[in-house]
């Protein structure tokens, strides 16, 4: 029973260790994406699809070894880019404005903020402390029960 509890407490840590995210930058006539795991490992060789608002695929490609892919900006409108690699997926919406920014304009980032890694570390420490505390309590209880009988 304690093993099952330990597995349940530690499972969220394992599940979050391989999350995938993506940054999208629209810069003049091109769009760049960077695909990465929660530990900042690049999402290399991810299959990428760019879909318009009607969910039609308008562009496809593959990220390089750094998890990056740059493609020509599609016509103005709202889009979603989706990347899939090794069973993990990330998607991010972006917009191409009606009037494209000049080529020398700074990139516009539409990425969602990454959750702080310290939060995951703290949750892991708390989870492990709870598991070991329970194991210690059970072992002490067994010893006191065995010596009292």
CNS distance restraints for C-alpha pairs under 8 A (distance, minus, plus):
assign (resid   1 and name CA) (resid   5 and name CA) 6.35 0.50 0.50
assign (resid   2 and name CA) (resid   6 and name CA) 6.08 0.50 0.50
assign (resid   2 and name CA) (resid 135 and name CA) 7.31 0.50 0.50
assign (resid   3 and name CA) (resid   7 and name CA) 6.13 0.50 0.50
assign (resid   4 and name CA) (resid   8 and name CA) 6.17 0.50 0.50
assign (resid   5 and name CA) (resid   9 and name CA) 6.13 0.50 0.50
assign (resid   5 and name CA) (resid 131 and name CA) 7.69 0.50 0.50
assign (resid   6 and name CA) (resid  10 and name CA) 6.12 0.50 0.50
assign (resid   6 and name CA) (resid 131 and name CA) 5.70 0.50 0.50
assign (resid   7 and name CA) (resid  11 and name CA) 5.76 0.50 0.50
assign (resid   8 and name CA) (resid  12 and name CA) 7.61 0.50 0.50
assign (resid   9 and name CA) (resid 127 and name CA) 5.92 0.50 0.50
assign (resid   9 and name CA) (resid 128 and name CA) 7.87 0.50 0.50
assign (resid   9 and name CA) (resid 131 and name CA) 7.55 0.50 0.50
assign (resid  10 and name CA) (resid  14 and name CA) 6.72 0.50 0.50
assign (resid  10 and name CA) (resid 124 and name CA) 7.34 0.50 0.50
assign (resid  10 and name CA) (resid 127 and name CA) 6.52 0.50 0.50
assign (resid  10 and name CA) (resid 128 and name CA) 7.34 0.50 0.50
assign (resid  11 and name CA) (resid  15 and name CA) 6.16 0.50 0.50
assign (resid  12 and name CA) (resid  16 and name CA) 6.10 0.50 0.50
assign (resid  13 and name CA) (resid  17 and name CA) 6.22 0.50 0.50
assign (resid  13 and name CA) (resid 120 and name CA) 7.21 0.50 0.50
assign (resid  13 and name CA) (resid 123 and name CA) 7.83 0.50 0.50
assign (resid  13 and name CA) (resid 124 and name CA) 6.35 0.50 0.50
assign (resid  14 and name CA) (resid  18 and name CA) 7.52 0.50 0.50
assign (resid  15 and name CA) (resid  19 and name CA) 7.44 0.50 0.50
assign (resid  16 and name CA) (resid  38 and name CA) 7.68 0.50 0.50
assign (resid  17 and name CA) (resid  38 and name CA) 6.45 0.50 0.50
assign (resid  17 and name CA) (resid  39 and name CA) 7.21 0.50 0.50
assign (resid  18 and name CA) (resid  37 and name CA) 6.01 0.50 0.50
assign (resid  18 and name CA) (resid  38 and name CA) 6.18 0.50 0.50
assign (resid  18 and name CA) (resid  39 and name CA) 7.67 0.50 0.50
assign (resid  18 and name CA) (resid  88 and name CA) 7.85 0.50 0.50
assign (resid  19 and name CA) (resid  37 and name CA) 5.55 0.50 0.50
assign (resid  19 and name CA) (resid  38 and name CA) 5.35 0.50 0.50
assign (resid  19 and name CA) (resid  88 and name CA) 7.18 0.50 0.50
assign (resid  20 and name CA) (resid  35 and name CA) 7.23 0.50 0.50
assign (resid  20 and name CA) (resid  36 and name CA) 5.71 0.50 0.50
assign (resid  20 and name CA) (resid  37 and name CA) 4.26 0.50 0.50
assign (resid  20 and name CA) (resid  38 and name CA) 5.90 0.50 0.50
assign (resid  20 and name CA) (resid  43 and name CA) 7.84 0.50 0.50
assign (resid  20 and name CA) (resid  88 and name CA) 6.44 0.50 0.50
assign (resid  20 and name CA) (resid  89 and name CA) 6.24 0.50 0.50
assign (resid  20 and name CA) (resid  90 and name CA) 5.67 0.50 0.50
assign (resid  21 and name CA) (resid  35 and name CA) 5.96 0.50 0.50
assign (resid  21 and name CA) (resid  36 and name CA) 5.52 0.50 0.50
assign (resid  21 and name CA) (resid  37 and name CA) 6.08 0.50 0.50
assign (resid  21 and name CA) (resid  38 and name CA) 7.01 0.50 0.50
assign (resid  21 and name CA) (resid  89 and name CA) 7.94 0.50 0.50
assign (resid  21 and name CA) (resid  90 and name CA) 5.37 0.50 0.50
assign (resid  21 and name CA) (resid  91 and name CA) 7.53 0.50 0.50
assign (resid  21 and name CA) (resid 114 and name CA) 7.96 0.50 0.50
assign (resid  22 and name CA) (resid  33 and name CA) 6.74 0.50 0.50
assign (resid  22 and name CA) (resid  34 and name CA) 5.52 0.50 0.50
assign (resid  22 and name CA) (resid  35 and name CA) 4.47 0.50 0.50
assign (resid  22 and name CA) (resid  36 and name CA) 6.22 0.50 0.50
assign (resid  22 and name CA) (resid  90 and name CA) 6.27 0.50 0.50
assign (resid  22 and name CA) (resid  91 and name CA) 6.90 0.50 0.50
assign (resid  22 and name CA) (resid  92 and name CA) 6.74 0.50 0.50
assign (resid  22 and name CA) (resid 111 and name CA) 6.82 0.50 0.50
assign (resid  23 and name CA) (resid  33 and name CA) 5.52 0.50 0.50
assign (resid  23 and name CA) (resid  34 and name CA) 5.18 0.50 0.50
assign (resid  23 and name CA) (resid  35 and name CA) 6.66 0.50 0.50
assign (resid  23 and name CA) (resid  92 and name CA) 7.65 0.50 0.50
assign (resid  23 and name CA) (resid 109 and name CA) 7.28 0.50 0.50
assign (resid  23 and name CA) (resid 110 and name CA) 7.02 0.50 0.50
assign (resid  23 and name CA) (resid 111 and name CA) 4.73 0.50 0.50
assign (resid  23 and name CA) (resid 112 and name CA) 7.59 0.50 0.50
assign (resid  24 and name CA) (resid  31 and name CA) 7.11 0.50 0.50
assign (resid  24 and name CA) (resid  32 and name CA) 5.85 0.50 0.50
assign (resid  24 and name CA) (resid  33 and name CA) 4.56 0.50 0.50
assign (resid  24 and name CA) (resid  34 and name CA) 6.74 0.50 0.50
assign (resid  24 and name CA) (resid  92 and name CA) 7.27 0.50 0.50
assign (resid  24 and name CA) (resid  94 and name CA) 7.20 0.50 0.50
assign (resid  24 and name CA) (resid 109 and name CA) 5.93 0.50 0.50
assign (resid  24 and name CA) (resid 110 and name CA) 5.71 0.50 0.50
assign (resid  24 and name CA) (resid 111 and name CA) 5.75 0.50 0.50
assign (resid  25 and name CA) (resid  31 and name CA) 5.67 0.50 0.50
assign (resid  25 and name CA) (resid  32 and name CA) 5.18 0.50 0.50
assign (resid  25 and name CA) (resid  33 and name CA) 6.34 0.50 0.50
assign (resid  25 and name CA) (resid 107 and name CA) 5.81 0.50 0.50
assign (resid  25 and name CA) (resid 108 and name CA) 5.50 0.50 0.50
assign (resid  25 and name CA) (resid 109 and name CA) 4.64 0.50 0.50
assign (resid  25 and name CA) (resid 110 and name CA) 6.50 0.50 0.50
assign (resid  25 and name CA) (resid 111 and name CA) 7.91 0.50 0.50
assign (resid  26 and name CA) (resid  30 and name CA) 6.24 0.50 0.50
assign (resid  26 and name CA) (resid  31 and name CA) 4.51 0.50 0.50
assign (resid  26 and name CA) (resid  32 and name CA) 6.54 0.50 0.50
assign (resid  26 and name CA) (resid  73 and name CA) 7.61 0.50 0.50
assign (resid  26 and name CA) (resid  96 and name CA) 7.36 0.50 0.50
assign (resid  26 and name CA) (resid 107 and name CA) 5.66 0.50 0.50
assign (resid  26 and name CA) (resid 108 and name CA) 5.37 0.50 0.50
assign (resid  26 and name CA) (resid 109 and name CA) 6.73 0.50 0.50
assign (resid  27 and name CA) (resid  31 and name CA) 6.00 0.50 0.50
assign (resid  27 and name CA) (resid  32 and name CA) 7.80 0.50 0.50
assign (resid  27 and name CA) (resid 101 and name CA) 7.29 0.50 0.50
assign (resid  27 and name CA) (resid 103 and name CA) 6.72 0.50 0.50
assign (resid  27 and name CA) (resid 105 and name CA) 7.00 0.50 0.50
assign (resid  27 and name CA) (resid 106 and name CA) 6.78 0.50 0.50
assign (resid  27 and name CA) (resid 107 and name CA) 4.57 0.50 0.50
assign (resid  27 and name CA) (resid 108 and name CA) 6.52 0.50 0.50
assign (resid  28 and name CA) (resid  73 and name CA) 7.82 0.50 0.50
assign (resid  28 and name CA) (resid 100 and name CA) 6.11 0.50 0.50
assign (resid  28 and name CA) (resid 101 and name CA) 5.18 0.50 0.50
assign (resid  28 and name CA) (resid 102 and name CA) 5.45 0.50 0.50
assign (resid  28 and name CA) (resid 103 and name CA) 4.34 0.50 0.50
assign (resid  28 and name CA) (resid 104 and name CA) 7.29 0.50 0.50
assign (resid  28 and name CA) (resid 105 and name CA) 6.93 0.50 0.50
assign (resid  28 and name CA) (resid 107 and name CA) 7.73 0.50 0.50
assign (resid  29 and name CA) (resid  72 and name CA) 6.01 0.50 0.50
assign (resid  29 and name CA) (resid  73 and name CA) 5.31 0.50 0.50
assign (resid  29 and name CA) (resid 100 and name CA) 7.35 0.50 0.50
assign (resid  29 and name CA) (resid 103 and name CA) 6.69 0.50 0.50
assign (resid  30 and name CA) (resid  70 and name CA) 6.75 0.50 0.50
assign (resid  30 and name CA) (resid  71 and name CA) 5.65 0.50 0.50
assign (resid  30 and name CA) (resid  72 and name CA) 4.37 0.50 0.50
assign (resid  30 and name CA) (resid  73 and name CA) 4.53 0.50 0.50
assign (resid  31 and name CA) (resid  70 and name CA) 5.60 0.50 0.50
assign (resid  31 and name CA) (resid  71 and name CA) 5.46 0.50 0.50
assign (resid  31 and name CA) (resid  72 and name CA) 6.15 0.50 0.50
assign (resid  31 and name CA) (resid  73 and name CA) 5.48 0.50 0.50
assign (resid  32 and name CA) (resid  68 and name CA) 7.15 0.50 0.50
assign (resid  32 and name CA) (resid  69 and name CA) 5.80 0.50 0.50
assign (resid  32 and name CA) (resid  70 and name CA) 4.22 0.50 0.50
assign (resid  32 and name CA) (resid  71 and name CA) 6.52 0.50 0.50
assign (resid  33 and name CA) (resid  68 and name CA) 5.56 0.50 0.50
assign (resid  33 and name CA) (resid  69 and name CA) 5.45 0.50 0.50
assign (resid  33 and name CA) (resid  70 and name CA) 6.35 0.50 0.50
assign (resid  34 and name CA) (resid  42 and name CA) 7.79 0.50 0.50
assign (resid  34 and name CA) (resid  43 and name CA) 7.86 0.50 0.50
assign (resid  34 and name CA) (resid  63 and name CA) 7.97 0.50 0.50
assign (resid  34 and name CA) (resid  66 and name CA) 7.87 0.50 0.50
assign (resid  34 and name CA) (resid  67 and name CA) 5.48 0.50 0.50
assign (resid  34 and name CA) (resid  68 and name CA) 4.43 0.50 0.50
assign (resid  34 and name CA) (resid  69 and name CA) 6.75 0.50 0.50
assign (resid  35 and name CA) (resid  42 and name CA) 6.06 0.50 0.50
assign (resid  35 and name CA) (resid  43 and name CA) 4.92 0.50 0.50
assign (resid  35 and name CA) (resid  44 and name CA) 7.62 0.50 0.50
assign (resid  35 and name CA) (resid  46 and name CA) 7.79 0.50 0.50
assign (resid  35 and name CA) (resid  63 and name CA) 7.72 0.50 0.50
assign (resid  35 and name CA) (resid  67 and name CA) 4.98 0.50 0.50
assign (resid  35 and name CA) (resid  68 and name CA) 6.31 0.50 0.50
assign (resid  35 and name CA) (resid  83 and name CA) 7.40 0.50 0.50
assign (resid  35 and name CA) (resid  90 and name CA) 7.80 0.50 0.50
assign (resid  36 and name CA) (resid  40 and name CA) 5.48 0.50 0.50
assign (resid  36 and name CA) (resid  41 and name CA) 5.50 0.50 0.50
assign (resid  36 and name CA) (resid  42 and name CA) 4.30 0.50 0.50
assign (resid  36 and name CA) (resid  43 and name CA) 4.65 0.50 0.50
assign (resid  36 and name CA) (resid  67 and name CA) 6.47 0.50 0.50
assign (resid  37 and name CA) (resid  41 and name CA) 5.27 0.50 0.50
assign (resid  37 and name CA) (resid  42 and name CA) 6.36 0.50 0.50
assign (resid  37 and name CA) (resid  43 and name CA) 6.46 0.50 0.50
assign (resid  42 and name CA) (resid  65 and name CA) 7.27 0.50 0.50
assign (resid  42 and name CA) (resid  66 and name CA) 5.38 0.50 0.50
assign (resid  42 and name CA) (resid  67 and name CA) 4.68 0.50 0.50
assign (resid  43 and name CA) (resid  63 and name CA) 7.36 0.50 0.50
assign (resid  43 and name CA) (resid  65 and name CA) 7.68 0.50 0.50
assign (resid  43 and name CA) (resid  66 and name CA) 7.10 0.50 0.50
assign (resid  43 and name CA) (resid  67 and name CA) 4.43 0.50 0.50
assign (resid  43 and name CA) (resid  68 and name CA) 7.96 0.50 0.50
assign (resid  43 and name CA) (resid  85 and name CA) 6.95 0.50 0.50
assign (resid  44 and name CA) (resid  63 and name CA) 5.67 0.50 0.50
assign (resid  44 and name CA) (resid  64 and name CA) 5.52 0.50 0.50
assign (resid  44 and name CA) (resid  65 and name CA) 4.60 0.50 0.50
assign (resid  44 and name CA) (resid  66 and name CA) 5.85 0.50 0.50
assign (resid  44 and name CA) (resid  67 and name CA) 4.26 0.50 0.50
assign (resid  44 and name CA) (resid  68 and name CA) 7.57 0.50 0.50
assign (resid  44 and name CA) (resid  85 and name CA) 7.76 0.50 0.50
assign (resid  45 and name CA) (resid  62 and name CA) 5.55 0.50 0.50
assign (resid  45 and name CA) (resid  63 and name CA) 4.85 0.50 0.50
assign (resid  45 and name CA) (resid  64 and name CA) 5.70 0.50 0.50
assign (resid  45 and name CA) (resid  65 and name CA) 6.55 0.50 0.50
assign (resid  45 and name CA) (resid  67 and name CA) 6.81 0.50 0.50
assign (resid  45 and name CA) (resid  85 and name CA) 6.88 0.50 0.50
assign (resid  46 and name CA) (resid  62 and name CA) 5.40 0.50 0.50
assign (resid  46 and name CA) (resid  63 and name CA) 5.24 0.50 0.50
assign (resid  46 and name CA) (resid  64 and name CA) 7.99 0.50 0.50
assign (resid  46 and name CA) (resid  67 and name CA) 7.17 0.50 0.50
assign (resid  46 and name CA) (resid  83 and name CA) 5.75 0.50 0.50
assign (resid  46 and name CA) (resid  84 and name CA) 5.26 0.50 0.50
assign (resid  46 and name CA) (resid  85 and name CA) 4.57 0.50 0.50
assign (resid  47 and name CA) (resid  60 and name CA) 7.57 0.50 0.50
assign (resid  47 and name CA) (resid  61 and name CA) 6.14 0.50 0.50
assign (resid  47 and name CA) (resid  62 and name CA) 4.80 0.50 0.50
assign (resid  47 and name CA) (resid  63 and name CA) 6.91 0.50 0.50
assign (resid  47 and name CA) (resid  83 and name CA) 5.47 0.50 0.50
assign (resid  47 and name CA) (resid  84 and name CA) 5.27 0.50 0.50
assign (resid  47 and name CA) (resid  85 and name CA) 6.41 0.50 0.50
assign (resid  48 and name CA) (resid  60 and name CA) 5.53 0.50 0.50
assign (resid  48 and name CA) (resid  61 and name CA) 5.12 0.50 0.50
assign (resid  48 and name CA) (resid  62 and name CA) 5.57 0.50 0.50
assign (resid  48 and name CA) (resid  63 and name CA) 7.24 0.50 0.50
assign (resid  48 and name CA) (resid  81 and name CA) 6.94 0.50 0.50
assign (resid  48 and name CA) (resid  82 and name CA) 5.61 0.50 0.50
assign (resid  48 and name CA) (resid  83 and name CA) 4.38 0.50 0.50
assign (resid  48 and name CA) (resid  84 and name CA) 6.61 0.50 0.50
assign (resid  49 and name CA) (resid  57 and name CA) 6.33 0.50 0.50
assign (resid  49 and name CA) (resid  58 and name CA) 7.61 0.50 0.50
assign (resid  49 and name CA) (resid  59 and name CA) 5.88 0.50 0.50
assign (resid  49 and name CA) (resid  60 and name CA) 4.53 0.50 0.50
assign (resid  49 and name CA) (resid  61 and name CA) 6.63 0.50 0.50
assign (resid  49 and name CA) (resid  81 and name CA) 5.71 0.50 0.50
assign (resid  49 and name CA) (resid  82 and name CA) 5.35 0.50 0.50
assign (resid  49 and name CA) (resid  83 and name CA) 6.58 0.50 0.50
assign (resid  50 and name CA) (resid  57 and name CA) 5.64 0.50 0.50
assign (resid  50 and name CA) (resid  58 and name CA) 5.70 0.50 0.50
assign (resid  50 and name CA) (resid  59 and name CA) 5.07 0.50 0.50
assign (resid  50 and name CA) (resid  60 and name CA) 6.25 0.50 0.50
assign (resid  50 and name CA) (resid  79 and name CA) 6.81 0.50 0.50
assign (resid  50 and name CA) (resid  80 and name CA) 5.81 0.50 0.50
assign (resid  50 and name CA) (resid  81 and name CA) 4.41 0.50 0.50
assign (resid  50 and name CA) (resid  82 and name CA) 6.49 0.50 0.50
assign (resid  51 and name CA) (resid  55 and name CA) 5.13 0.50 0.50
assign (resid  51 and name CA) (resid  56 and name CA) 5.13 0.50 0.50
assign (resid  51 and name CA) (resid  57 and name CA) 4.35 0.50 0.50
assign (resid  51 and name CA) (resid  58 and name CA) 5.57 0.50 0.50
assign (resid  51 and name CA) (resid  59 and name CA) 7.25 0.50 0.50
assign (resid  51 and name CA) (resid  79 and name CA) 5.55 0.50 0.50
assign (resid  51 and name CA) (resid  80 and name CA) 5.27 0.50 0.50
assign (resid  51 and name CA) (resid  81 and name CA) 6.26 0.50 0.50
assign (resid  52 and name CA) (resid  56 and name CA) 5.55 0.50 0.50
assign (resid  52 and name CA) (resid  57 and name CA) 6.66 0.50 0.50
assign (resid  52 and name CA) (resid  58 and name CA) 6.66 0.50 0.50
assign (resid  52 and name CA) (resid  77 and name CA) 7.59 0.50 0.50
assign (resid  52 and name CA) (resid  78 and name CA) 6.27 0.50 0.50
assign (resid  52 and name CA) (resid  79 and name CA) 4.51 0.50 0.50
assign (resid  52 and name CA) (resid  80 and name CA) 6.51 0.50 0.50
assign (resid  53 and name CA) (resid  77 and name CA) 7.71 0.50 0.50
assign (resid  53 and name CA) (resid  78 and name CA) 5.76 0.50 0.50
assign (resid  53 and name CA) (resid  79 and name CA) 5.75 0.50 0.50
assign (resid  53 and name CA) (resid  80 and name CA) 7.65 0.50 0.50
assign (resid  58 and name CA) (resid  74 and name CA) 7.91 0.50 0.50
assign (resid  61 and name CA) (resid  69 and name CA) 7.49 0.50 0.50
assign (resid  62 and name CA) (resid  69 and name CA) 6.68 0.50 0.50
assign (resid  63 and name CA) (resid  67 and name CA) 4.95 0.50 0.50
assign (resid  63 and name CA) (resid  68 and name CA) 4.86 0.50 0.50
assign (resid  63 and name CA) (resid  69 and name CA) 4.81 0.50 0.50
assign (resid  64 and name CA) (resid  68 and name CA) 5.44 0.50 0.50
assign (resid  64 and name CA) (resid  69 and name CA) 6.47 0.50 0.50
assign (resid  73 and name CA) (resid  96 and name CA) 7.28 0.50 0.50
assign (resid  74 and name CA) (resid  96 and name CA) 7.29 0.50 0.50
assign (resid  75 and name CA) (resid  96 and name CA) 6.92 0.50 0.50
assign (resid  76 and name CA) (resid  95 and name CA) 7.28 0.50 0.50
assign (resid  76 and name CA) (resid  96 and name CA) 4.57 0.50 0.50
assign (resid  76 and name CA) (resid  97 and name CA) 5.27 0.50 0.50
assign (resid  76 and name CA) (resid  98 and name CA) 5.04 0.50 0.50
assign (resid  76 and name CA) (resid  99 and name CA) 7.77 0.50 0.50
assign (resid  76 and name CA) (resid 100 and name CA) 7.91 0.50 0.50
assign (resid  77 and name CA) (resid  95 and name CA) 5.69 0.50 0.50
assign (resid  77 and name CA) (resid  96 and name CA) 5.23 0.50 0.50
assign (resid  77 and name CA) (resid  97 and name CA) 6.53 0.50 0.50
assign (resid  77 and name CA) (resid  98 and name CA) 7.27 0.50 0.50
assign (resid  78 and name CA) (resid  93 and name CA) 7.35 0.50 0.50
assign (resid  78 and name CA) (resid  94 and name CA) 6.08 0.50 0.50
assign (resid  78 and name CA) (resid  95 and name CA) 4.49 0.50 0.50
assign (resid  78 and name CA) (resid  96 and name CA) 6.45 0.50 0.50
assign (resid  79 and name CA) (resid  93 and name CA) 5.68 0.50 0.50
assign (resid  79 and name CA) (resid  94 and name CA) 5.38 0.50 0.50
assign (resid  79 and name CA) (resid  95 and name CA) 5.97 0.50 0.50
assign (resid  79 and name CA) (resid  96 and name CA) 7.84 0.50 0.50
assign (resid  80 and name CA) (resid  91 and name CA) 6.71 0.50 0.50
assign (resid  80 and name CA) (resid  92 and name CA) 5.57 0.50 0.50
assign (resid  80 and name CA) (resid  93 and name CA) 4.15 0.50 0.50
assign (resid  80 and name CA) (resid  94 and name CA) 6.03 0.50 0.50
assign (resid  81 and name CA) (resid  91 and name CA) 5.49 0.50 0.50
assign (resid  81 and name CA) (resid  92 and name CA) 5.46 0.50 0.50
assign (resid  81 and name CA) (resid  93 and name CA) 6.30 0.50 0.50
assign (resid  81 and name CA) (resid  94 and name CA) 7.71 0.50 0.50
assign (resid  82 and name CA) (resid  89 and name CA) 7.10 0.50 0.50
assign (resid  82 and name CA) (resid  90 and name CA) 5.72 0.50 0.50
assign (resid  82 and name CA) (resid  91 and name CA) 4.18 0.50 0.50
assign (resid  82 and name CA) (resid  92 and name CA) 6.63 0.50 0.50
assign (resid  83 and name CA) (resid  89 and name CA) 5.54 0.50 0.50
assign (resid  83 and name CA) (resid  90 and name CA) 5.37 0.50 0.50
assign (resid  83 and name CA) (resid  91 and name CA) 6.30 0.50 0.50
assign (resid  84 and name CA) (resid  88 and name CA) 5.63 0.50 0.50
assign (resid  84 and name CA) (resid  89 and name CA) 4.36 0.50 0.50
assign (resid  84 and name CA) (resid  90 and name CA) 6.69 0.50 0.50
assign (resid  85 and name CA) (resid  89 and name CA) 6.52 0.50 0.50
assign (resid  92 and name CA) (resid 110 and name CA) 7.99 0.50 0.50
assign (resid  92 and name CA) (resid 111 and name CA) 7.10 0.50 0.50
assign (resid  93 and name CA) (resid 110 and name CA) 7.53 0.50 0.50
assign (resid  94 and name CA) (resid 110 and name CA) 6.20 0.50 0.50
assign (resid  96 and name CA) (resid 100 and name CA) 7.16 0.50 0.50
assign (resid  97 and name CA) (resid 101 and name CA) 7.91 0.50 0.50
assign (resid 101 and name CA) (resid 105 and name CA) 6.18 0.50 0.50
assign (resid 115 and name CA) (resid 119 and name CA) 7.55 0.50 0.50
assign (resid 116 and name CA) (resid 120 and name CA) 7.43 0.50 0.50
assign (resid 117 and name CA) (resid 121 and name CA) 6.39 0.50 0.50
assign (resid 118 and name CA) (resid 122 and name CA) 5.98 0.50 0.50
assign (resid 119 and name CA) (resid 123 and name CA) 6.14 0.50 0.50
assign (resid 120 and name CA) (resid 124 and name CA) 6.11 0.50 0.50
assign (resid 121 and name CA) (resid 125 and name CA) 6.21 0.50 0.50
assign (resid 122 and name CA) (resid 126 and name CA) 6.19 0.50 0.50
assign (resid 123 and name CA) (resid 127 and name CA) 6.02 0.50 0.50
assign (resid 124 and name CA) (resid 128 and name CA) 6.05 0.50 0.50
assign (resid 125 and name CA) (resid 129 and name CA) 6.01 0.50 0.50
assign (resid 126 and name CA) (resid 130 and name CA) 6.15 0.50 0.50
assign (resid 127 and name CA) (resid 131 and name CA) 6.30 0.50 0.50
assign (resid 128 and name CA) (resid 132 and name CA) 6.17 0.50 0.50
assign (resid 129 and name CA) (resid 133 and name CA) 5.89 0.50 0.50
assign (resid 130 and name CA) (resid 134 and name CA) 6.11 0.50 0.50
assign (resid 131 and name CA) (resid 135 and name CA) 6.22 0.50 0.50
assign (resid 132 and name CA) (resid 136 and name CA) 6.03 0.50 0.50
assign (resid 133 and name CA) (resid 137 and name CA) 6.11 0.50 0.50
assign (resid 134 and name CA) (resid 138 and name CA) 6.11 0.50 0.50
assign (resid 135 and name CA) (resid 139 and name CA) 6.15 0.50 0.50
assign (resid 136 and name CA) (resid 140 and name CA) 6.13 0.50 0.50
assign (resid 137 and name CA) (resid 141 and name CA) 6.09 0.50 0.50
assign (resid 138 and name CA) (resid 142 and name CA) 6.12 0.50 0.50
assign (resid 139 and name CA) (resid 143 and name CA) 6.21 0.50 0.50
assign (resid 140 and name CA) (resid 144 and name CA) 6.19 0.50 0.50
assign (resid 141 and name CA) (resid 145 and name CA) 6.03 0.50 0.50
assign (resid 142 and name CA) (resid 146 and name CA) 5.96 0.50 0.50
assign (resid 143 and name CA) (resid 147 and name CA) 6.09 0.50 0.50
assign (resid 144 and name CA) (resid 148 and name CA) 5.95 0.50 0.50
assign (resid 145 and name CA) (resid 149 and name CA) 6.31 0.50 0.50
